[in-house]
Amino acid sequence: MKILNKKSISFMMFDWATSPIPTIHTTFIFSVYFVNKIAINNGTFIWALVVGFAGILTAVLGPLIGSYADKKGNRKSFLFFLTLLGFFSTSFLWFAKPGNDYLIFATIFSCLTVLTMELIFVLYNALLSRASNKKYYGQISGYSWGAGYLGGIFSLIFCLLIFIFPEKQLFHFLKQDSGEVRVCMLFISFWLIIFSCPLFFFVKEPNKNKTTKNIIIYLKQGIDLIFNSKVILRYFIARIFYFDALATLFAFGGIYAAKVFKFNQIEILYFAILINISAAIGASIGGYFDDKFSAFKIIRISLLGLICFGIMLILVENKEIFWFVSFCLGLFIGPLQSSSR
């Protein structure tokens, strides 16, 4: 079986499709716009509540949706619904103009966007077994994350050249209403729909679970399985902490750069491109070593690298060193996410 084929490439394309939303909405563009232009008072705190509440809902709904989809054998149907929901919630942020009058509106739809993107990966990750041979899980996962990061880069470059840089906006979008930022939400919404299509056509639905038990009992069995295995239990506990740390890093990376190092909107975009490039490199390399050694070893090495460079990132005061340390940090973000799949 070839590593790259119609199914595996379609799987990678879905990562390419979804990545601009967390990159542009949650981390670098809309989050900074939300803090500086919409939630003018306590903006960072409110954005933290948005991301935190979406995380809580993900923790509650994720296992339920995953168990139900396993039992019914309709993961792709649920995934399609969540993809459409993400499309609408993100595109509606075009209407989130500057000012406190749009605070509630922007908060609700931002929370919904973050939630759908998190729930999407509950079902999408389960399709890896149908997109690749078990021998190449690590590499396909790594290439997919790499494709996702590259998707984030290309979408950012497009936003820079078409929406952010030009003084005279296309289609009469006015900069005084932050139209150059809001139109990015429309752009990434259609990006999501267009590039996610191949997955639904070429990747088959995993086999239906044959259990006749109801969802609650089936979910309880899964929980019992976790608690009866020390290895799995330790991993789940660790994953809770380090994925929460990654979510915080993604949610406040752009805000931290803007507040501490006074990055302007253009510098934040360059910063996002840098992080995506380094993470794509790390994910692609990590995927190879994932298959060669084991996912757990790659996760441990990645966490060690993140801790070391994360501490350095907090301590540095020089802007140039901040850029370098951020690039090194990204090299470990990619393989950590890829191997955790």
Solvent accessible surface area in square Angstrom, and as a share of the most:
residue,aa,sasa,rsa
1,M,123,0.55
2,K,158,0.67
3,I,52,0.26
4,L,93,0.46
5,N,37,0.19
6,K,128,0.54
7,K,67,0.28
8,S,0,0.00
9,I,84,0.43
10,S,4,0.03
11,F,0,0.00
12,M,22,0.10
13,M,53,0.24
14,F,0,0.00
15,D,3,0.02
16,W,49,0.17
17,A,0,0.00
18,T,1,0.01
19,S,15,0.10
20,P,0,0.00
21,I,1,0.00
22,P,49,0.31
23,T,13,0.08
24,I,0,0.00
25,H,0,0.00
26,T,14,0.08
27,T,8,0.05
28,F,10,0.04
29,I,0,0.00
30,F,0,0.00
31,S,0,0.00
32,V,6,0.04
33,Y,5,0.02
34,F,0,0.00
35,V,10,0.06
36,N,69,0.35
37,K,97,0.41
38,I,0,0.00
39,A,1,0.00
40,I,105,0.53
41,N,106,0.54
42,N,112,0.58
43,G,5,0.05
44,T,53,0.31
45,F,128,0.53
46,I,35,0.18
47,W,0,0.00
48,A,36,0.28
49,L,97,0.48
50,V,3,0.02
51,V,21,0.12
52,G,37,0.35
53,F,111,0.46
54,A,0,0.00
55,G,37,0.36
56,I,109,0.55
57,L,51,0.25
58,T,24,0.14
59,A,70,0.55
60,V,87,0.50
61,L,62,0.31
62,G,5,0.05
63,P,63,0.40
64,L,66,0.33
65,I,29,0.14
66,G,16,0.15
67,S,12,0.08
68,Y,80,0.30
69,A,0,0.00
70,D,41,0.21
71,K,28,0.12
72,K,90,0.38
73,G,17,0.16
74,N,41,0.21
75,R,22,0.08
76,K,36,0.15
77,S,70,0.45
78,F,52,0.22
79,L,0,0.00
80,F,104,0.43
81,F,121,0.50
82,L,7,0.04
83,T,2,0.01
84,L,63,0.31
85,L,54,0.27
86,G,0,0.00
87,F,26,0.11
88,F,98,0.41
89,S,1,0.01
90,T,0,0.00
91,S,11,0.07
92,F,79,0.33
93,L,0,0.00
94,W,53,0.19
95,F,110,0.46
96,A,0,0.00
97,K,77,0.33
98,P,43,0.27
99,G,21,0.20
100,N,78,0.40
101,D,139,0.72
102,Y,73,0.28
103,L,39,0.20
104,I,131,0.67
105,F,63,0.26
106,A,0,0.00
107,T,38,0.22
108,I,100,0.51
109,F,41,0.17
110,S,0,0.00
111,C,16,0.09
112,L,50,0.25
113,T,0,0.00
114,V,13,0.07
115,L,16,0.08
116,T,0,0.00
117,M,14,0.06
118,E,82,0.37
119,L,6,0.03
120,I,0,0.00
121,F,40,0.17
122,V,55,0.32
123,L,3,0.01
124,Y,0,0.00
125,N,35,0.18
126,A,42,0.32
127,L,0,0.00
128,L,17,0.08
129,S,59,0.38
130,R,76,0.28
131,A,0,0.00
132,S,9,0.06
133,N,63,0.32
134,K,159,0.67
135,K,141,0.60
136,Y,40,0.15
137,Y,65,0.25
138,G,5,0.05
139,Q,25,0.11
140,I,0,0.00
141,S,4,0.03
142,G,0,0.00
143,Y,76,0.29
144,S,0,0.00
145,W,36,0.13
146,G,4,0.04
147,A,20,0.15
148,G,3,0.03
149,Y,24,0.09
150,L,79,0.39
151,G,0,0.00
152,G,0,0.00
153,I,11,0.06
154,F,110,0.46
155,S,0,0.00
156,L,0,0.00
157,I,66,0.34
158,F,83,0.34
159,C,0,0.00
160,L,7,0.03
161,L,105,0.52
162,I,52,0.26
163,F,14,0.06
164,I,11,0.05
165,F,80,0.33
166,P,39,0.25
167,E,149,0.67
168,K,176,0.75
169,Q,16,0.07
170,L,90,0.45
171,F,153,0.64
172,H,161,0.72
173,F,39,0.16
174,L,94,0.47
175,K,70,0.30
176,Q,138,0.61
177,D,51,0.27
178,S,5,0.03
179,G,0,0.00
180,E,29,0.13
181,V,6,0.04
182,R,9,0.03
183,V,8,0.04
184,C,0,0.00
185,M,0,0.00
186,L,50,0.25
187,F,38,0.16
188,I,0,0.00
189,S,0,0.00
190,F,110,0.46
191,W,26,0.09
192,L,0,0.00
193,I,47,0.24
194,I,107,0.54
195,F,60,0.25
196,S,2,0.02
197,C,54,0.33
198,P,34,0.21
199,L,1,0.00
200,F,39,0.16
201,F,157,0.65
202,F,87,0.36
203,V,1,0.01
204,K,133,0.56
205,E,50,0.23
206,P,15,0.09
207,N,121,0.62
208,K,123,0.52
209,N,53,0.27
210,K,189,0.80
211,T,35,0.21
212,T,133,0.77
213,K,89,0.38
214,N,84,0.43
215,I,34,0.17
216,I,117,0.59
217,I,79,0.40
218,Y,39,0.15
219,L,37,0.18
220,K,123,0.52
221,Q,77,0.34
222,G,34,0.32
223,I,79,0.40
224,D,57,0.30
225,L,116,0.57
226,I,36,0.18
227,F,132,0.55
228,N,125,0.64
229,S,32,0.20
230,K,156,0.66
231,V,82,0.47
232,I,62,0.31
233,L,44,0.22
234,R,149,0.55
235,Y,41,0.15
236,F,83,0.35
237,I,85,0.43
238,A,43,0.34
239,R,64,0.23
240,I,118,0.60
241,F,146,0.61
242,Y,17,0.06
243,F,62,0.26
244,D,94,0.49
245,A,61,0.47
246,L,6,0.03
247,A,40,0.31
248,T,70,0.40
249,L,57,0.28
250,F,54,0.22
251,A,0,0.00
252,F,47,0.20
253,G,14,0.13
254,G,0,0.00
255,I,8,0.04
256,Y,73,0.28
257,A,0,0.00
258,A,16,0.12
259,K,101,0.43
260,V,78,0.45
261,F,19,0.08
262,K,155,0.66
263,F,8,0.04
264,N,85,0.43
265,Q,50,0.22
266,I,48,0.24
267,E,43,0.19
268,I,1,0.01
269,L,0,0.00
270,Y,103,0.39
271,F,10,0.04
272,A,0,0.00
273,I,24,0.12
274,L,43,0.21
275,I,21,0.11
276,N,7,0.03
277,I,69,0.35
278,S,0,0.00
279,A,0,0.00
280,A,8,0.06
281,I,75,0.38
282,G,6,0.06
283,A,0,0.00
284,S,39,0.25
285,I,95,0.48
286,G,6,0.06
287,G,1,0.01
288,Y,105,0.40
289,F,75,0.31
290,D,18,0.10
291,D,50,0.26
292,K,121,0.51
293,F,113,0.47
294,S,39,0.25
295,A,35,0.27
296,F,86,0.36
297,K,105,0.45
298,I,16,0.08
299,I,9,0.05
300,R,160,0.59
301,I,105,0.54
302,S,2,0.01
303,L,43,0.22
304,L,116,0.58
305,G,7,0.07
306,L,22,0.11
307,I,102,0.52
308,C,66,0.39
309,F,45,0.19
310,G,20,0.19
311,I,94,0.48
312,M,80,0.36
313,L,19,0.09
314,I,128,0.65
315,L,128,0.64
316,V,25,0.15
317,E,161,0.72
318,N,71,0.36
319,K,63,0.26
320,E,120,0.54
321,I,86,0.43
322,F,2,0.01
323,W,64,0.22
324,F,128,0.53
325,V,1,0.00
326,S,1,0.00
327,F,59,0.25
328,C,14,0.09
329,L,6,0.03
330,G,0,0.00
331,L,54,0.27
332,F,48,0.20
333,I,3,0.02
334,G,0,0.00
335,P,10,0.06
336,L,0,0.00
337,Q,15,0.06
338,S,3,0.02
339,S,10,0.06
340,S,9,0.06
341,R,53,0.19
